[in-house]
Amino acid sequence: MNILHNQHKHLLVSNRVAFMIIGVLEAAWAPLVPYVKSSFAIDEGTLGVLMLCSGFGSICALPLSGFLVNHFGAKKVVYVSGLLMAFALLAISLLINIWLTGVMLIFFGGCTITIDVAANMNGVTVERMTGRHLMSGFHGGYSLGTLIGAGAMSVLFTLGLIPKWAVVICMVFILLALVFGCKDLLPKEEFVLSDAPVEKLRKNKLYIPPMVIVVGLLCFIMYASEGAVMGWSAIFVNQERGVDMSMAGFFYTAFAVSMTIMRLCGDKTVNRLGQRFVVAGGALLIAVGFMIVVLVDSSVAAVAGFAIVGCGAANVVPQLVSFAAHIKGMAVHNIISFINALGYSGILLGPVIIGFVGKQYGLHISFVGIAVFALIVAVVSSIILKSKQTISQTDIS
């Protein structure tokens, strides 16, 4: 089936825009953190607890996310969650008091994971409809959104806008994206059809196929590696390579830009080379990138290393999600929710574990540990994924 006809083009655009909305709003929150800290005069410990509210909201929303998408469709869930997420960000930007900010961050995190599950479920359904690997491009919309959100908010703050008005401008963009960009997301009827299993589901609703657990753990490692770059790359190059903190953020930028580029061209790569090559090869690149960062005492090498990590990580999680959606014995919406639960646990716990190990033995040991786990992902994914598997092939037992 030719996926480039008009109907499928609209499906692809809507799915990418849904992911992009998450990226824009998440990135728009990051520049607000210093304003929250200074306005409420809180220390780093209190700020850390406050930021965990978003993670708490995400974990709380996970059990409901798949249920909501399965019963109301991706379109309604993305519309409602996108609006709530934007208004939560606006309430945060008003800087009224720390308790309201905490509550809004819980809503913000809950809406984030709900949109994410909806966009992923929509994505695997579109893949089945088209018979092609498309998930990397969809996740590329998220990566592009983070660059747009962070860049736009930084420019608005540079122009002297206060947080409230910067977020209002961001909200206008989000509303336009929801109305015009997400109109072709799938209704619930499509999920009812696509979620029909090829064999009867287990009567025990608590049963989770072992393969789903394996894929979830691989996603945990991958999300933890991304969290390591996000949370610790600037500190590493500042402490270990003598880079000024004003320049340290560009090392994460190298990671984010390379990831975005590779995701946007990832679908063609996967359709040409197959999931096994892309996932296992990507995990191998992550290991190589972290080892370059650790072993080569140079800021230029660190930039190159983090860029290589971004290239490797770009398509691993999207393709693992795509693969997991075809595992038998469990409904698709439950699989996506379970994998997201483990994945987001990696984002939350990964940087904490890395910080603990780094405090005891040094950040370079933490990064070596991530490289070792990335090699484990490469080996395991090479075993469980079939070379050049296509979406239309038989589901995995």
N, C-alpha and C positions, 0 to 999 in steps of 0.2 A: 504494500500500500504506500502510495506517495504521500509523505507527511507534509509536503510543501503546498498543498492546496489550501484555499482560504480558510476553511473551517478549522483545520488543524493549526494553521498559523495563529489564529485567535486563541486557541487553547494553550499553545506554547507561551504566547505573550502574557496571557492572564496568569499563568503559573509562575512565570519569572517575576512579574510585578508583585505577586503575593509575597514571594521571598524577599524582594527588594524592600517592601514596606517594613518587614522585620528588621532588616539591616539598617535602614535609615533611622528608625526610631531607637534602636539599641545604640547606634553611634551618636545620636542626638543627646542621649542621656549622659554619655561619658564627659563631655565638656561642662556639664552642669555640676559635676561632683565637687570641684573646688569652690563653687558658689555655695553649695549646701554646707560644706565644711566651715567656711568663713562666716556665713550668715548665722549659723547656730552655735558657732564657737565650740566645736567638738573636736576631740582628739582622734588620732588614727584608729584606736581601738573601737571607739563608739561609731566612727564612720564605717569600719569593717562590719560591725553588727548591722548597721543600717543597710549596707549594700547586700548583706545576706538575705534581707527581706525579699529582694527580687528572686533569689534562688529558692527561697521558701515558697513563694507564690507559684513558681514554675512546678515544683514538686507536687504541691497541692492540686494543681490543675491537671496534671498528667492523667490521673484515672478517669477524668471526665472528658478529656479532649477527644479521644477516639469515639466515645459514645455520642458526643455532640455532632461530630462530623458525619457519623453514620446515620444519624436520625434527622439532621437538618441540612446536610450537604455542605460542601466546602465554601460555596459562595456566601451563604448567610453567616456562617461562622467567621469567615475572614472579614466581612463587612462589620459585624457587631464587635468582634474582638479588636479590629483595627481602630474603630472609633473610640472604644473604651481605653485602649492603649494610648492613643493620642491625647485624650482628655486627662488621663492619669499623669502623663508627662507635663501637661499644662499646669495641673494642680501642684506638681512638684516644683515647677519653675516659679510659682508664686511665693515660695519660701515662707509659708505662713507659720508652721511650727514643725518640730521634728517628728511628732506623733503622726500628723497627717501625712508627712513625707513617707514615713515607714509604711503606713497603710496603702498609700498610692503605689509604692514600690512593689508591694505584694500583688496588687491588681496588675501592675505593669508586667511583672514576671509571669503571672498567670495567663495574661493575654498573649504574651510572647510565645509561650509553649503551645497555646491553643492554635494560633495562626501557623506555627511551625508544623504541628501535626496535620492540620488541614491542608497545608501546601504540599506536604510529603504524600499524604493519601491521594490528593488530586493528581500529583505527579506520577505515582505508580499506576493509577488508573489510566492516565493519558498514555503512558508507556504501553500498557496492554492494548489500548485502542489502536495505537499506531504500529505496534510491533517493533519499536526501536528503543535504544538506550538514550534517554533524554535527561536523566536526573542531574548530571553534572552541570548542564546548562541552566537548569532550574536553580540549583544552589549557587550558580554564578550570579544570579540576580541578587541573592543575599549579600555576597561579597561586594558586588558593585554598589549596593545600597549602603553598606558600611562606609565606603569611600565617599559617597555623595553626602551622607549624613554628617560625618566628621568634618569633611571639607566645608560644607555649607555653614554649619554652626560656627566653625572657627572663623570663617570670613565675616559672618554676622557679628560675632563678638569683637572682632578686630575693628569693625566699623562703628563700634560703640553702642550697639543695641543691648538693652538689659535682657536677662534670660527670658522674661515673660514674652516679649515681642519676638525674640528669636524663635521661640517655640511656636508662637502663633503662625509665623511664616512657614515653619516646618509643617504645621497642621494643615495649612492650605494645600501644600504639595501632597500630603497624605490623602486628603479628601479627594483631590482630583485623581490621584492614582487609584483609589478605591472605586470611584464612580466610573471612570473611563478605562482603567487598566484591568480591573478584576471582574468585569461583567460576564466573561465567558468561563468562569470557574464552574465546576460541575455541580448539578443539583443532587439531592439525596438518591434519586432513582438510579443514577449512574453507579453509585457506590453499592447499592443493593445488588445490582447485576454483577459488578466487578468483584464483589466480596464473596460471591458464591464459590465454595471450595470445590476442588476436584474430587475430594473424598469427604466422607462425613467427619465433622469435627468431633473430637473426644467429648464424651458426656461430662467428664470432669472439667469444669470451667477453669479450674486453677492449674490445669496441665499446661506446661510451656515446653514445646519441642526443644530438645537439646541443641539443635542447630541455631535456634533463635537466641538461646543463651550465649552460644559461642560468638555469634555475630554481634550481639549486644556488648560483650566484653571487648571485642575488637574495637567497636565504636568508642567504648569508654577510654581505651588507650589513646585512640586518635584525638578525641576531644581533649584529653588531658595534655597531649603534646601541643595542641593549639593554644590551650590555656597557659602552657609554660612560656610560649613565645609572647603571648599577650601580656602576661603578668610579670615575667622575669627577664625578658630580653634587654630592656633598658637598664635594669639594675646590674645585670651581668656585664654589659659592655662598659658601664660606668665604673664598676669595681675592679673588673679584671683587665680591661683594655684602656682604662683612663679616658674614656670618652665623656665629654661634658654632658650633664643631664639635659641641657637645652637642645642637644643634637641626638640624644639617645633614642628619641621617639622615631627617628628615621629608620632605625634598624627593624622595628616592627612594620613600618611602612613598606620596606622591601619585601617582607613576608606577605603582607596583605595584597600588594599589587601583583606579585607573582602568582599568588593563589587565585586572584580574580581572573587574570589572563588565562591561566590553565583551565579553570572551570568553564570559561566561556567557549573554549575550543575543545573541551573534554568529551563532548558527545561524539564528535567525529573520530576522536582518538579511540574511544571505547568501541564504537561500531567497526573500526578498522582493525584494532589489535585484540579486542576482547577484554572482558572484565578481569580475568585472572592476571593478565599481563599488566594492566593499568593499576590494579589494587596492590598486587605484590610488588611491582616496580615502584609504585608511589611510596609504599612503606619503606622500601630499601633506600629511596632518596632521602626520606626523613632521617634515617639513621646516618647516612653519609653527611647530610647537612649539619646535624648536631655535632658530629665528630670533627668536622672542619672548624666549627665555632670553638670547640674546646681545645683542639690540638694546635691550631695555627694562631700564634700570638700576633694578630694583626686585625685592626678595625675593618680593613677592606675585606679580609677573609670572613669576618663575622657577618658583614652585609651579604656577601655571597652565600655563606652558609645558611642564614635565615631565609634568603630568597630560594635556595634549593629546598629547604624544609617546606616552604609555601607551595612550590611546584609539586612536591611529592604528596603533600596532604590534600591538595585541591580536590582530587577525584576519589579518594579512598572512601570517605563516609557516604557520599552520594551513591556510589556503586554498591556499597554494602547494604544500604537501605533498599535499593532497587532489587538486589539479590534476595534479601530477607522477605520481601513482599510475595515471593513465590514459594515460600516454604509451606508444606502441607501441615495440617493438624491444628491450625490456629487462625482465627479471623484476621484479615489484613489490618484492620484498625487497631486490634490488640497488639499485633506485632510492631506496628509503627510506634504506638504508645510505649511499649516495653523498651524498645531500642532507644527512643528519645529519653526515657527515664535513666537508663544507664549512661547514655551519652552526656546528658546534662549533669549527672553525678560526677562525670569526669571533669567537666568544666569547673564545678564547684570544689571538688576534693583534690583534683590534680595540682593546682597551684599551692594549695595548703601543704600537701605531702612534699612537693618540691621545695617549698620554703623550709619545712622541718628538716629534710635531708640536707639542704644547703646550709642551714645553721650549724648542723653537726659536722658535716664533712666538706662543705663548700659547694657552690652552685655548679661547678664543673662536674662534680660527681653526679649531681641530679640530672644534668644534661646527658651524661654518659648512660645513666640508667634509662632515660627515655629512648636513647638510641638502641639499647638492648631490647626494650619492649617493642620498638618499631620493627626490629628484626624478627621477633616472635610473630608479629602481625603478618609480616611478609611470608613467613613459612606456613603459618596456619591458613592464610587466605589462598596461598598457592595450592594447598591441598583441597580446600572445600569448594573453590570456584572452578567451573569448567571453562576451558579455553574457548574464547570466542563464542560464549553462550549468548543466545538471542532471547529477547523477551517472549517470543512466541513459542519457545520450546517448552517441554514438559516441566511442570513444577517440581521443586526439590523435595525429596522425602525427608 
